[in-house]
Amino acid sequence: MNKTSLFLTLFGALFALVSMPSCRTISPKAEATQPAKPKYDKASYEYFVTRHGYPKTMSIYRNETLLRQANGKSPIYVCLSQQRGRLYVNGQVAADWPVSTGVSGHETPTGSFRIQEKKKTYASNRYGKMYDAEGKCIDYNADAFKDAVPEGGKFVGSSMPNWQRMTSDGVGMHTGKVRAGRRLSHGCIRTPHRMASELFNITETGSRVTVTQGLEACYPAREALDSTREAKKAAAPSGSIASDTTR
């Protein structure tokens, strides 16, 4: 074999090796991409619930147009699993805010309630602080129904501005300390002051407040919440479970 023939033979073999398809099989699923997250108008309620951290956020959603139409017949819902309150106007969410409801042993009751009493300034007749005769606070979480007032001392009930009674045994909505996603109260529905004040001005005696364990039946943004939940699951490391507070 002459040099020219040898060169052509080697070149052909090299070309065949370079052109040979890889033995690695590429699965169509190997590079599957995450479904595109639905896009919502930034002013919409759906956009609000898909934001990072919802429902465990102190952010408040407000639809000013709907809020101007709200009245004593506008229903209020409180979702215990989300620790969120919602005001509806014409079947749409006019406001969505964080609440802190009853801790274990003092759970906020579920059901449909009517506002029985409204007081702008109010103090609890059961829970508050206990002081001794010298004016020193000896109990910051006193229960006046169980704890005796020391001789010369006094009990001072916790302040509950914008009080709206829902039950005869003392459960209601009012201004109070709220932490996103946290249950903190003895059964009442604590609400941030601005929202509590606004609700006080909207409602009337007889207005309905419904407390549910999960999402209320009329909730309009289930699809948006579901898309967010699926995105969290897809982003979670293999073997882990993304948290879900919307059940």
Backbone hydrogen bonds, N-H to C=O, Kabsch-Sander energy under -0.5 kcal/mol:
donor,donor_aa,acceptor,acceptor_aa,energy
6,L,2,N,-2.3
7,F,3,K,-2.3
8,L,4,T,-2.1
9,T,5,S,-2.2
10,L,6,L,-2.5
11,F,7,F,-2.5
12,G,8,L,-2.1
13,A,9,T,-2.1
14,L,10,L,-2.3
15,F,11,F,-2.3
16,A,12,G,-2.1
17,L,13,A,-2.0
18,V,14,L,-2.2
19,S,15,F,-2.1
20,M,16,A,-1.0
26,I,24,R,-0.5
27,S,25,T,-0.7
30,A,27,S,-1.7
31,E,27,S,-0.5
32,A,29,K,-1.6
44,S,41,D,-2.1
48,F,44,S,-1.5
49,V,45,Y,-2.0
50,T,46,E,-0.9
50,T,47,Y,-0.7
51,R,48,F,-1.2
54,Y,51,R,-1.6
56,K,53,G,-1.2
57,T,55,P,-2.2
61,Y,96,D,-2.7
63,N,94,A,-2.8
64,E,62,R,-0.7
67,L,63,N,-2.7
68,R,64,E,-1.8
69,Q,66,L,-1.2
70,A,66,L,-0.7
70,A,67,L,-0.9
74,S,71,N,-2.2
76,I,208,R,-1.6
77,Y,86,R,-2.8
78,V,210,T,-2.5
79,C,84,R,-2.9
80,L,78,V,-0.7
80,L,212,T,-2.9
81,S,213,Q,-2.0
83,Q,79,C,-1.8
84,R,79,C,-1.5
85,G,97,W,-3.0
86,R,77,Y,-3.0
87,L,95,A,-2.1
88,Y,75,P,-2.5
89,V,92,Q,-2.7
92,Q,89,V,-1.8
94,A,87,L,-3.1
94,A,92,Q,-0.6
95,A,87,L,-1.4
96,D,61,Y,-1.8
97,W,85,G,-2.4
99,V,83,Q,-1.9
100,S,190,R,-1.4
103,V,185,S,-2.4
106,H,103,V,-2.5
111,G,211,V,-2.5
113,F,111,G,-0.5
113,F,209,V,-3.0
115,I,207,S,-2.4
116,Q,165,R,-2.8
117,E,165,R,-0.8
119,K,163,W,-2.4
124,S,158,S,-2.6
128,G,142,A,-1.8
129,K,156,V,-2.6
130,M,139,D,-2.5
131,Y,154,K,-3.1
132,D,136,K,-2.4
135,G,132,D,-2.0
138,I,130,M,-2.9
139,D,130,M,-1.3
142,A,128,G,-2.4
142,A,139,D,-0.6
144,A,126,R,-3.5
144,A,142,A,-0.6
146,K,143,D,-1.9
147,D,143,D,-3.7
153,G,150,P,-2.7
154,K,131,Y,-1.6
156,V,129,K,-2.9
157,G,155,F,-0.5
158,S,127,Y,-2.9
160,M,122,Y,-3.3
162,N,120,K,-2.5
163,W,119,K,-2.1
164,Q,173,M,-2.2
165,R,117,E,-2.1
166,M,171,V,-3.0
167,T,171,V,-1.7
170,G,167,T,-1.2
173,M,164,Q,-2.2
174,H,189,I,-1.7
175,T,161,P,-2.7
176,G,191,T,-1.6
182,R,179,R,-2.6
184,L,101,T,-1.1
184,L,182,R,-0.5
185,S,101,T,-2.0
189,I,172,G,-2.9
190,R,100,S,-2.3
190,R,188,C,-0.9
191,T,174,H,-2.1
196,A,192,P,-2.9
197,S,193,H,-2.8
198,E,194,R,-1.9
199,L,195,M,-2.8
200,F,196,A,-2.1
201,N,197,S,-1.5
202,I,198,E,-1.1
203,T,199,L,-2.9
206,G,115,I,-2.2
207,S,204,E,-2.6
209,V,113,F,-2.7
210,T,76,I,-2.8
211,V,111,G,-3.0
211,V,209,V,-0.5
212,T,78,V,-2.8
212,T,210,T,-0.5
215,L,246,T,-0.6
219,Y,216,E,-2.0
225,L,221,A,-2.1
226,D,222,R,-3.0
227,S,223,E,-2.2
228,T,224,A,-1.8
229,R,225,L,-2.6
230,E,226,D,-2.6
231,A,227,S,-1.9
232,K,228,T,-2.0
233,K,229,R,-2.1
234,A,230,E,-2.4
235,A,231,A,-1.7
236,A,232,K,-1.2
240,S,237,P,-2.2
